[in-house]
Amino acid sequence: MHVIHKTEGFVLGSKNVREADKYFYIYTRDFGLIGAFAQGVRKSASKLRGHLQDFSLVSLELVQGREIWRITGAQVFPPLLASSLEESSARSLSWIEVRFLTEPVFQFLTNLSKLIRRLCPGEEKSEDLFGHLKEAHKFLSKGNPCSKEDIQAFECVAVLKILNTLGYVGDSQNLSFFVTSVVDKSVLEKAKEKRRILVAEINNSIKESQL
């Protein structure tokens, strides 16, 4: 009998497989970065379809096979902009579908997902990294960033935190404030002021990773 593992995960991306199936790249709280298969999820009658959307935070039920994980259950976290938890659950929509998905937000989420898939070793747990993803989910769900500049500043801070967690950021007075602070309006303003420095540090850290 297969053991069902329950965890939370951030859907980084997906690709279609066969006629109605899908393969998902998910960063999970308990297992790190995994690839997971969902059978029949593209069918209109699939119960999982509305809960497995790219860039969504979801509660998962997984079965580990010999070569691949399989998704047996999923529940999208209620969008924080909905008027009530009941309303959110009833609609079965991901948080990113409820708010207006602007081009800067979409680009940020795409970049973040690509970065994690590029730098993270497979199935290596990091509660700190998962915490950074949840912080991004919470921040964007509240609709805090309201301009392209805000999103770009937030992306710098989020990426720095992830790189720091993975060990790719050295000791620097320019960065310590950003990698240790909870993101709020004051942090965003400082990030906008120092964006050129932060971008240079990010690019250098990624280059040094040789990945």
C-alpha positions as CSV (number, residue, x, y, z in Angstrom):
1,M,0.0,0.0,0.0
2,H,1.3,3.4,-1.0
3,V,2.0,6.0,1.7
4,I,0.3,9.3,1.1
5,H,2.6,12.3,2.0
6,K,0.9,15.6,2.9
7,T,2.8,18.8,2.4
8,E,2.5,22.3,1.0
9,G,4.0,23.4,-2.3
10,F,4.5,26.3,-4.6
11,V,3.9,25.4,-8.3
12,L,6.8,26.7,-10.3
13,G,5.6,25.5,-13.7
14,S,4.1,22.7,-15.6
15,K,4.1,21.0,-19.0
16,N,1.4,18.9,-20.8
17,V,1.9,15.2,-21.0
18,R,-0.1,12.9,-23.3
19,E,-3.7,13.8,-24.0
20,A,-4.9,14.9,-20.6
21,D,-2.0,14.6,-18.1
22,K,0.4,17.2,-16.7
23,Y,3.9,17.2,-15.2
24,F,4.5,19.8,-12.5
25,Y,7.6,21.4,-11.0
26,I,6.8,22.1,-7.4
27,Y,8.9,23.5,-4.5
28,T,7.6,21.7,-1.4
29,R,7.9,22.5,2.3
30,D,9.0,18.9,3.2
31,F,10.8,17.6,0.2
32,G,12.3,20.6,-1.6
33,L,12.1,20.7,-5.4
34,I,10.2,17.8,-6.9
35,G,8.7,16.8,-10.2
36,A,5.2,15.4,-9.9
37,F,2.7,13.8,-12.3
38,A,-1.1,14.5,-12.2
39,Q,-3.2,12.1,-14.3
40,G,-6.1,13.4,-16.2
41,V,-5.8,16.9,-14.7
42,R,-6.4,18.7,-18.0
43,K,-9.9,17.1,-18.3
44,S,-12.7,19.5,-17.6
45,A,-14.2,17.1,-15.0
46,S,-10.9,16.7,-13.1
47,K,-11.2,17.7,-9.4
48,L,-7.6,18.8,-9.4
49,R,-7.7,21.1,-12.4
50,G,-8.7,24.3,-10.6
51,H,-6.2,23.7,-7.8
52,L,-3.0,23.1,-9.8
53,Q,-2.2,26.3,-11.5
54,D,1.3,27.7,-12.2
55,F,2.5,30.1,-9.4
56,S,-0.1,28.9,-6.9
57,L,0.5,27.8,-3.3
58,V,-1.3,24.5,-2.7
59,S,-1.8,21.9,0.0
60,L,-0.8,18.5,-1.6
61,E,-1.2,14.8,-1.2
62,L,1.6,12.9,-2.9
63,V,2.5,9.3,-3.5
64,Q,6.2,8.6,-4.2
65,G,6.8,6.0,-6.9
66,R,10.0,4.4,-8.0
67,E,10.9,7.1,-10.4
68,I,8.3,9.9,-10.0
69,W,5.9,11.5,-7.6
70,R,2.2,11.4,-8.3
71,I,-0.3,14.0,-7.1
72,T,-3.4,12.4,-5.6
73,G,-4.9,15.4,-4.0
74,A,-4.5,19.2,-4.1
75,Q,-6.2,22.2,-2.5
76,V,-5.3,25.7,-3.5
77,F,-4.7,28.1,-0.7
78,P,-7.5,30.7,-0.5
79,P,-6.7,33.9,-2.3
80,L,-6.0,36.6,0.3
81,L,-8.0,39.2,-1.6
82,A,-11.3,37.3,-1.4
83,S,-13.9,38.5,1.0
84,S,-14.0,35.3,3.0
85,L,-12.3,31.9,3.2
86,E,-15.6,30.2,2.3
87,E,-15.9,32.3,-0.9
88,S,-12.3,31.5,-1.9
89,S,-12.7,27.8,-1.4
90,A,-16.0,27.7,-3.2
91,R,-14.5,29.3,-6.3
92,S,-11.5,27.0,-6.3
93,L,-9.4,29.5,-8.0
94,S,-5.7,30.2,-7.5
95,W,-4.7,33.5,-5.9
96,I,-3.1,34.7,-9.1
97,E,-6.4,34.3,-10.9
98,V,-8.4,36.4,-8.4
99,R,-6.2,39.5,-8.5
100,F,-5.3,41.3,-11.8
101,L,-2.1,39.6,-13.1
102,T,-0.1,42.5,-14.5
103,E,2.9,42.0,-16.8
104,P,5.4,43.0,-14.2
105,V,3.9,40.5,-11.7
106,F,3.9,37.7,-14.3
107,Q,7.5,38.4,-15.3
108,F,8.6,38.4,-11.6
109,L,6.9,35.1,-10.9
110,T,8.4,33.6,-14.1
111,N,11.9,34.8,-13.2
112,L,11.6,33.5,-9.7
113,S,10.4,30.1,-10.8
114,K,13.2,29.7,-13.3
115,L,15.8,30.8,-10.7
116,I,14.7,28.1,-8.2
117,R,14.5,25.4,-10.9
118,R,18.0,26.4,-12.0
119,L,19.8,26.7,-8.6
120,C,18.0,24.3,-6.3
121,P,19.2,20.7,-6.0
122,G,16.4,18.2,-6.4
123,E,14.5,17.0,-3.3
124,E,16.6,18.9,-0.8
125,K,14.4,20.4,1.9
126,S,14.9,24.1,2.9
127,E,12.3,25.6,5.2
128,D,13.8,29.0,4.8
129,L,13.5,28.9,1.0
130,F,9.9,27.8,1.2
131,G,9.3,30.6,3.7
132,H,10.6,33.1,1.1
133,L,8.1,31.7,-1.4
134,K,5.3,32.0,1.1
135,E,6.3,35.6,1.8
136,A,6.1,36.4,-1.9
137,H,2.7,34.8,-2.1
138,K,1.4,36.7,0.8
139,F,2.9,40.0,-0.3
140,L,1.5,39.8,-3.9
141,S,-1.8,38.4,-2.8
142,K,-2.4,41.5,-0.7
143,G,-1.9,43.6,-3.8
144,N,0.9,45.7,-2.1
145,P,3.1,46.4,-5.2
146,C,1.2,48.9,-7.3
147,S,3.8,49.9,-9.9
148,K,6.4,48.3,-12.1
149,E,9.1,49.9,-9.9
150,D,7.6,48.3,-6.8
151,I,7.6,44.9,-8.4
152,Q,11.2,45.2,-9.6
153,A,12.3,46.3,-6.1
154,F,10.4,43.4,-4.6
155,E,11.9,41.0,-7.0
156,C,15.4,42.1,-6.0
157,V,14.7,41.5,-2.4
158,A,13.1,38.1,-2.9
159,V,15.9,36.9,-5.2
160,L,18.6,38.1,-2.7
161,K,16.9,36.2,0.1
162,I,16.8,33.0,-2.0
163,L,20.4,33.4,-3.1
164,N,21.5,34.0,0.5
165,T,19.6,30.9,1.7
166,L,21.3,28.8,-1.0
167,G,24.7,30.2,0.1
168,Y,25.4,32.3,-3.0
169,V,25.6,35.7,-1.3
170,G,28.7,36.8,0.5
171,D,28.9,39.1,3.6
172,S,28.1,42.6,2.6
173,Q,26.7,45.6,4.5
174,N,24.8,46.6,1.3
175,L,22.8,43.3,1.5
176,S,22.4,42.4,5.1
177,F,19.4,44.7,5.6
178,F,17.6,43.2,2.7
179,V,18.2,39.5,3.4
180,T,17.1,39.8,7.0
181,S,14.1,42.2,6.8
182,V,10.5,41.4,6.4
183,V,9.4,43.1,3.2
184,D,7.3,46.2,3.8
185,K,7.0,49.6,2.3
186,S,10.2,50.9,3.9
187,V,12.2,48.0,2.6
188,L,10.8,48.5,-0.9
189,E,11.8,52.2,-0.9
190,K,15.4,51.3,0.1
191,A,15.5,48.6,-2.6
192,K,14.4,51.1,-5.2
193,E,17.1,53.5,-4.1
194,K,19.8,50.8,-4.3
195,R,18.4,48.8,-7.2
196,R,21.5,49.1,-9.4
197,I,23.7,47.8,-6.6
198,L,21.3,45.0,-5.8
199,V,21.0,43.9,-9.4
200,A,24.8,43.9,-9.7
201,E,25.1,41.7,-6.6
202,I,22.5,39.3,-7.9
203,N,24.1,38.9,-11.3
204,N,27.5,38.4,-9.7
205,S,26.1,35.8,-7.3
206,I,24.4,33.8,-10.1
207,K,27.5,34.0,-12.2
208,E,29.6,32.7,-9.3
209,S,27.3,29.8,-8.8
210,Q,28.4,28.5,-12.2
211,L,24.9,26.9,-12.7
